Amino acid sequence: MKLVIKNIRLIDPAQNLDEVTHLYISRGKIAGMGEEAPEDFVANQTIDGSGKWCLPGLVDLQARLAEPGSQYEGSIASETKAAVAGGVTTICCPPDTNPINDNQAVTELIQRRARQAATAFILPIGAITQKLEGKLLANMASLKNAGCIALSQANQPIQNPLALKNAMTYAACNNILLMLRCEDTLLKNKGVAHCGAVSSRLGLPEISVSTETAALARDLILVEETGVKAHFSLLSTAKSVEMIQAAKKKGLPVTCDVAIHQLHLTEYDVMDFDSLFHVTPPLRSKEDMQALRMGLKMGVIDAVVSDHTPLDRDNKLLPFGESAPGISGLETLLPLSLKLVEEGVLSLSEMLAKLTSSPASIIGIPNGSLKVGQSADFSIYNPDAHWILNREELVSQGDNSPFSGWEFSGQVETTYFQGRPVYKNEPV
């Protein structure tokens, strides 16, 4: 099928592009853009995009799809539908599936289910160690060859520094990207909330800033010694931003991301013991949130992720400290990010880069752009739409979002994957 979208505002940070023109799609790829159609291009369908935006498909470096694992909490089929509802067309899924993605068979299972769903690109992240136990290394080369774009420990960081150093050395020799979440479990000591005024008042077990920064300091030392390419996931503290900035100035091969909810919520949102606000790492202080925003603005933080974790209601009906941490975030990644644009934290192009071209560059894929010849993965966005989030209306099988009742300006109208419409917002 050949499609032309006329008079639409094309915004593509990868090409420094922001102009109103025509977009041409042919055989699932971007065929061209501009007033003149490509040679021999005859459209089967024409869409008037006047007043709308065309955004590259978002690239999410951290989103759980609940499969393989608990079908009750979601599946690749259900969660990719949630992804495209939010304009996300490329998803990197952590290895903490059930069974753990620590071998080629699980990687191939995820890829097979993704092909069956045919709704978005699913890029598996393999486990660094067997069963994520932090002891014996997984067959890292086999996982890379099977299609894992990186290796990670998800939310179970390696605590043994020798095991981590061995993993880094092997990864460096085989040009494997490591995605590292920094957390010292001994310092965490079963904590559930940021160590501050709120946790003291509520009597919740605390997680200090040093839980993250002590582990980050160790990891950065090992990165410098081994030369491994490392991406630090889910930063949550001001000190972490400062440490990553210093590491980049030294020329270390490091990048990092932050979860979108950390840029809008703080420890004070936990005041009502609402388990929907229970996340890991925990919501930090207002000063930490402001530092994360500044780190994003200064380019220290390279990408913004959803950290999507769909959970069934029973997991969130428990008392705060006993509930499972996590937010269903695929559908709120883009609207919450564009709220930062409204607040003047970043320009529109800068913010979109953190969601498209920058994360794509980190994992070395061509996605996240509207370049001619690339897969036609994009969304048509209506900037004039106004809506209120109702968690019960989320496409995701997990409705565990703390943003219910929030008002948003602008909304994804249609999402295309490989040139096919895979989502259309049907007005009520």
C-alpha positions, -999 to 999 in steps of 0.1 A, spaced: 0 0 0 11 35 -8 0 63 16 5 100 16 -1 122 46 -5 158 35 2 191 52 13 175 85 39 189 108 69 165 107 90 166 138 121 144 138 150 153 161 173 128 143 172 150 112 167 183 130 134 184 111 104 205 121 83 216 91 48 213 76 49 192 45 38 158 30 50 123 41 50 94 17 48 57 28 54 27 5 57 -10 13 61 -3 51 89 22 47 93 60 46 94 67 9 100 104 10 88 138 23 82 172 8 59 188 -17 70 166 -46 62 129 -45 89 103 -51 93 91 -86 66 67 -97 47 72 -65 10 68 -69 -9 69 -35 -36 43 -27 -47 64 2 -44 101 11 -48 115 46 -51 152 54 -28 159 83 -36 196 87 -31 208 123 -16 175 133 19 164 142 38 133 129 62 120 155 87 91 151 77 60 170 90 62 205 119 39 217 114 27 253 145 12 269 127 -3 299 92 -18 297 80 -51 311 55 -70 291 45 -97 317 53 -125 292 66 -151 296 52 -150 331 19 -139 346 -7 -139 318 -31 -124 344 -10 -92 346 -6 -89 308 10 -104 277 31 -93 248 -1 -90 228 -19 -68 253 11 -46 263 22 -39 227 -13 -26 221 -8 -3 252 25 7 237 12 19 204 -17 36 221 10 58 236 30 61 204 57 36 214 67 13 186 100 -1 199 102 -18 233 132 -31 252 120 -57 277 142 -66 308 152 -102 315 132 -106 348 106 -127 330 94 -161 342 114 -181 331 143 -156 333 157 -146 299 191 -161 306 193 -185 276 186 -185 239 154 -204 241 136 -177 262 149 -150 239 135 -168 209 102 -173 226 99 -136 232 108 -129 196 83 -154 184 54 -139 205 64 -105 192 62 -116 156 27 -131 163 15 -98 179 30 -78 150 22 -46 167 56 -32 178 93 -41 178 102 -61 209 139 -61 217 148 -86 244 174 -77 271 193 -108 283 204 -116 318 240 -110 329 239 -139 353 221 -172 354 186 -168 370 196 -132 379 213 -146 410 244 -125 406 267 -155 408 274 -175 376 276 -156 343 249 -165 317 261 -174 282 264 -137 273 277 -143 237 249 -167 230 223 -142 242 238 -115 220 238 -138 190 202 -147 197 192 -111 193 195 -95 228 204 -59 223 220 -56 258 224 -75 290 210 -65 324 202 -77 359 168 -58 358 160 -49 395 184 -75 409 218 -59 406 250 -79 411 262 -74 447 295 -93 444 320 -68 428 342 -96 415 313 -112 396 304 -78 382 340 -71 371 341 -105 354 309 -97 336 322 -63 325 355 -77 313 337 -103 292 312 -78 279 339 -54 269 358 -81 250 326 -90 231 312 -55 225 281 -61 246 262 -32 261 254 -36 299 224 -20 313 230 -15 350 206 -6 378 225 6 409 213 -6 443 232 -19 473 208 -44 489 225 -43 523 220 -5 525 185 -9 512 177 -33 540 142 -41 529 133 -4 526 103 8 506 104 46 507 129 75 503 148 83 535 133 116 544 106 135 563 77 115 548 91 80 555 99 92 591 64 105 596 47 75 581 70 49 597 79 33 564 112 14 561 137 38 545 159 37 513 187 61 516 203 80 487 235 60 494 217 28 484 220 40 448 251 62 449 274 37 467 266 11 441 270 37 413 304 47 425 316 11 425 302 5 391 318 36 376 352 25 390 348 -9 373 336 7 341 368 28 340 389 -2 347 373 -26 322 363 -1 294 328 -17 291 300 3 275 275 8 303 241 23 304 228 32 339 191 27 342 165 45 364 186 72 381 167 87 410 190 110 429 207 144 425 240 129 435 237 102 408 233 129 381 264 146 395 284 114 394 273 105 358 282 140 347 317 137 362 321 102 345 311 117 311 336 145 315 363 119 321 354 103 288 339 70 303 316 52 278 285 57 299 249 67 292 218 68 315 181 72 317 154 82 341 118 69 345 92 95 336 74 93 369 106 104 387 103 137 368 68 145 381 63 128 415 81 131 448 81 114 482 52 136 493 29 117 468 33 87 492 16 106 521 -17 87 518 0 53 518 -13 48 483 4 17 469 0 31 433 30 53 442 51 24 453 80 21 429 116 11 428 138 31 431 115 51 453 101 85 447 127 109 460 128 144 473 117 175 454 154 185 452 162 152 436 133 156 411 146 191 402 181 178 398 169 150 375 150 176 354 182 197 352 203 167 343 178 161 314 181 197 303 219 197 304 222 164 285 236 144 313 206 121 312 203 106 277 168 90 277 135 89 294 118 55 299 84 43 311 97 15 334 63 0 325 53 -27 350 18 -40 346 4 -54 378 -30 -69 387 -51 -51 413 -44 -75 441 -7 -65 440 -17 -29 447 -45 -35 472 -19 -46 498 -5 -22 524 22 1 509 52 -18 522 38 -52 512 26 -42 477 45 -49 445 64 -19 432 57 -6 397 36 16 374 18 9 342 35 36 322 36 29 284 5 50 278 16 80 299 52 82 287 45 106 259 19 128 276 39 132 308 70 140 287 52 167 268 40 182 301 77 189 307 77 208 274 47 228 286 66 236 318 96 248 299 120 221 311 130 212 275 120 223 240 97 200 220 126 187 198 149 181 228 122 162 246 113 140 216 150 133 211 151 117 246 123 94 236 134 86 200 168 91 185 188 92 217 176 58 231 179 43 196 215 55 194 223 40 229 213 5 217 226 10 182 194 6 161 180 28 132 146 32 148 132 64 163 134 85 131 115 94 100 145 90 76 138 79 41 142 41 38 135 34 75 105 14 88 74 36 87 68 36 125 52 69 137 22 84 153 -2 111 142 -6 134 172 -34 159 178 -20 188 198 -54 203 203 -70 173 221 -77 177 258 -84 147 279 -83 133 315 -67 100 322 -89 73 337 -69 43 348 -99 20 341 -97 30 304 -61 21 300 -53 -4 271 -27 -21 293 -39 -52 312 -24 -36 343 -42 -4 353 -18 5 381 -13 41 372 -10 69 399 -19 95 372 -56 89 370 -74 122 370 -45 141 355 -54 165 326 -34 164 294 -32 185 263 -25 166 231 -31 130 223 -20 102 199 -47 99 173 -32 70 152 -1 49 153 15 32 123 39 2 126 58 -8 94 34 13 74 2 -3 89 -22 15 113 -20 -5 145 -39 19 168 -66 45 163 -81 66 190 -118 61 187 -137 91 201 -163 82 227 
